[in-house]
Amino acid sequence: MAFKAPKPTPGGLWRRVPPAIFPSIMGFLGLGIAWRRAVAAYPVPAGIGEALLGAGVILFAFAAIAYGSKIARRPAVLAEELRILPGRAGVSAMVLCIYLSSIALFPYSPDAALWLLWAGFAVHGAFLCVLFYVFATGPAEQRRVNPVWHLNFVGFIIGALSAYSFEFYSLTLVIFALTAIMAAAIWSVSVDQIIRADVPAPLRPLLAIHLAPVALLGLVGNALGLNVLATGCAGVAALLMLWYLGRGFWLTEAGFSALWGAFTFPLAATASLWLTLGGIWRIPGGIALIAASLIVPAILYRILKLWAGGQLALKTNAAIA
């Protein structure tokens, strides 16, 4: 079989921006929110969280402009991106970063935060339309349930967190209920898949995504006054975290890849939940926050380094505009 050289990228700025940059940026924004919540649990400077969030929003804005220019050059590239798993995870994370940016900006500019919230819902809806088109026109394998479905369909729960800040209580409750049902369905199918067949080593980091909806549902449940449910989510998150720690070598057996971005946001979100609940969860929350503060920036740095060196697009087979 003859070796086929990779397709060269045509000249022009940002023609092959890899969406794989966004999961770790999402995790970095989540880390900033966790530090913001830590202020109520520990005597830590409020400036740490705000500085992280400021840096995260700026980084996301730059990456979004770069990726947006790629789509503007050739809109069909988005559908091509969604046909591969790293692209689908990356674009989903980009959409969810809009909600996180709304949460970050709320204390400083509620008007801008509200605009971002509605923009997030609109972009998320448009994204799902393209995704359904890709599912309908692609092979059956693309429609197989996987952890990235949490980002695709349950990610609205982050918008619910932002909506609660604006006292949109009914909207928050509706999103909470619908995403809880969707998350439960994805978990049940995923458990059955894991029992029936082993997960390939390169895809195992994606299993960490299953933790994120637990933490987010707990955060929204706590905001809505559903304290028992929030505490239950904290307990489930602890059990999942112990399982991940026990299977750490198995999860990372394939070595570092762009999919390691999947480790970042779930860890930060879990730290946020535990710190928000306080009480017996205060110390686990502090430990999770320290762990996230070490892990998230390290993964983000390596991902950005791969992007800057032009390797990330090749490794993740990013589409070319």
N, C-alpha and C positions, 0 to 999 in steps of 0.2 A: 504494500500500500504506500503510495507516494505521500510525502509530508506536504501539508497544505499550510502555507504561511498565514498568520492572522491578517484579517482585512485591515489595511492601513486607514488611519483616521484622516479625513480630508483636512486641508488647512482651514483655519478659522477658530475663533475663540469659543471655548466651552462646547465643542461639538460632541464630546463623549463624556459628559459629567456623569459619574456613576451614582445612582441613587443610594448605593450602599453607604454613603457618608451619613445619611440621616438617622439611622437607629442609634448611633453613638452620640449624635447631637441631641437627640431626644433624651437619652440617658443623662446627658450633661444638664439639660434644662430640669429634668427630674431631680437631679442632685441639688440644684439651686433651690428648688421648692422644698426639698427635705431640710436643708439648712435654714430656710425661712421658718419652717415649722419647729425646728429644734430650739428656737428662741424661747418658746413657751415651756420647754421641758428642761433646758439647761441654761446656765448663765453664759451663753456664747454671744459674741458680738453679732448684732443684726446685719452688719455690713458684709459679712462673709456670704450669706445667702444672696443678698442683693447684688453683690459684685459678680457672683457666679451667674446669676440670672441675666445681668446686663451683658456679660460676655457671651452667654449662650444665645440670647436674642440676636446680638450682632452677628455671631457666627452663623446662626440659622438664616438670617436675612441675606447674608452674602451667598450662602450655599443655595438658597431658594432662587435668588436672582440668576445665579449661574445655571441652575437646572432649568429655570423658566425660560432662559434664552435658548436652551437646547430644544425645548418643546415648541417655542415660537418659530424656530428655524424650520422645523418639520414636525407638525403636530402628531402625525402617525407614529412617531417614535415612542409615544406613551404606551400605545397598545403593544408594541414590540417589547417594551420594558416589562410589561405585566405578564408576559408569557413565560418568564423565568423567575424562579423563587427569590433570588437575591434582589431582583428588580422590584418584584411585588412587595417584598418586605420594606425595601427602601422608600418606595413611593408612599406606602401606607404611613411609615414613620414621618415622612415629610408633611403629610396632611395633619397628623396628630400634633406635630410641633406648632401648628397654628393655634390650636387650643391652648397648649402650654405657654405660648407667648402671650396669649390673652390673660392667663392667670398671672404671669410675671408682671405685666404692665398695669394690672388693675389698681394697685395702690397709688400709682403715679398719674395715670391718665385713664379714668373709667371710660371715657368716650372712645379712645383708641382701642381699649380692651374689648368694648362691646362690638366695635366694628370688626375686630379680629374674630370674635366669637361667631358672628353671623357669616363672616367670610369662611371660617372653618367649616361650618355646616354646609355651606354652598359648595365649597371645593370637595368636601367629603362626599356629598351626593353625586357630584359630577364624576368623581373618581370611581364610585361604585357602578355608575352607568357604563363606564369604559370597561371595568372589570367584568361585569356581567356579559358584555359583548365578547370579551376575550374568552370567558368560560364557554359561551355558546358556540363560538366558532373554532375553538381549539380542541385538542385531543382530550379524552376523558381523564387522563392522568392529571391534567391541570386543575380539574375540579375536585381532586381528592382533598379531603379535609386535612389540614395541617395547622401547627401553632400560629402561623402567620394570619390565619383567619381571625384570630383575636384582634389583631391590628386592623384588619379590614372592616370587620363588622361590630366588634365590641368597643372599638376605639371611641365611639360616640360618648362613652362614659366620662372621658376627660373633658369633653364639652359640657357635660352635666356639672362637673366641678366648677367650671367657669360660670355656668348659668346660675348656680346657686349664689355666687357672689353678687349677682344682680337681682337676687330675690325672685328669680323665675322658678318658684317652688314646684309648680305643676309640671313644667317642662322637665325639671330635674328628676321628678318622681317617675314620669313616663319613660324617660331615657334609662333611668335606673332599672325599672322593671323589664323593659325590652332587652337591654343588654345582659341582664342577669340570666334571662331565658336563653339567649344566644350563647353566652359563655358556658352555661351548663350543657347545652347540646354539643358544643365543640369539645368540652372536657370528656364527655361520655364516649364520643366517637374516638377521640385520641387515646383514651385508656384502652379501648378494645383493640385499636391498631397496635399499641405497644405490646399488649399481651400476645397478639397473634404473630407478630414479626418484630425482629430487632431493628432498631433505627440505625441507618448507616452513619458511620462515625462523623463524616463531614457535616451532617445535618443535626447532630445531637445538641449543639448550642441553642438551636431554636426551641428546644423543650423548655428553656428558661422563661419563654414568653408566657407559658401557662400560669406563672406566678403573678404577672401584672394585673389581670382582671380581678384576682382575689383581693389584692391590695386596694385597687381602685374602687371596687364595690364596697369594701370596708370603709374607705374614706367618704364616699358619698352617703353610705348608710349612716355613718356617724354624724355627718352634717344634717341629715334628715331626722335625726333623733332616734334612729333604729339601733340603739346601743347594743342589744343582744346580738344582732346580726353583725355589727361591726366587730364585736369581740370574737364572734365565731370566725369571721374572716381572718382576724389576727392569728387565731389558733391554727387555722388551716395553712396560712402563710408560713407559720413557724414549722409545721410538719413538712411542707414542701421544701423549705429552706434546708432542713435537716437532711432530706432525701438528696437534694442537690449537692450538699457538702459531702455526703457519704459516697456519691457517685461522681465526685469531681474529676477524677482521672479518666473515668469512662466518658464523661461529657466532653472533655478536652483532648481525647485521644488523637484526633486528627491534626492537632496543632493549631496555631493561630490562623485565623482567617477573618474575612469581613463579617462573617456570621457571629463573631464574638460580640458584635454590637448588641446582640440579643440579651446579653448578660446585664447590660447597663441599666436600662430603665426599670425592669422588674425589681432589682435590688434597691434602687433609689426610692421607688414607690412603696416598697415594703418598709423601708426606714421611715418614710413619711407617715404611714399608717400607725406604726408602733409609737412613734414620737407624739402623734396627735392624741392617741388614746391615753398615754401616760400610765401611771400606776405601775402594775407589774410589767408593763411593756416598755417602760422608760429605759431600762438598762439594755434590753435587746435592741431597742431603737437606736440607742447611742452606739452600740457595737456595729449595727448595720450601717449607720451613718459613716462611721470611721472606715469600714470596709469599702463602702461606695466611694468615699473620698479618695481612696487609694486606687481602686479598680477602674472606675469610670474615666477619670482623666487619662489614665495610662492607655486604655483601649482607644479612646478618642484620639490621642496623640499618634498611635500607630496607624489608625485608619487614615487620619489626615496626612500622615507622612507617605502612605501608599498612594493617596490621591495626588499629592504634589509631585510624586515621582512618576506618575502615569501608569502605575502598576495596578491600581485598584480597578480601573475600568477593564483591563485585560483579565484579571483574576475573577471578576464577577460577570464577565461577558456583557458589559453595558452596551446598550444600543447606540448607534451612531446617527446623528442628525444630518 
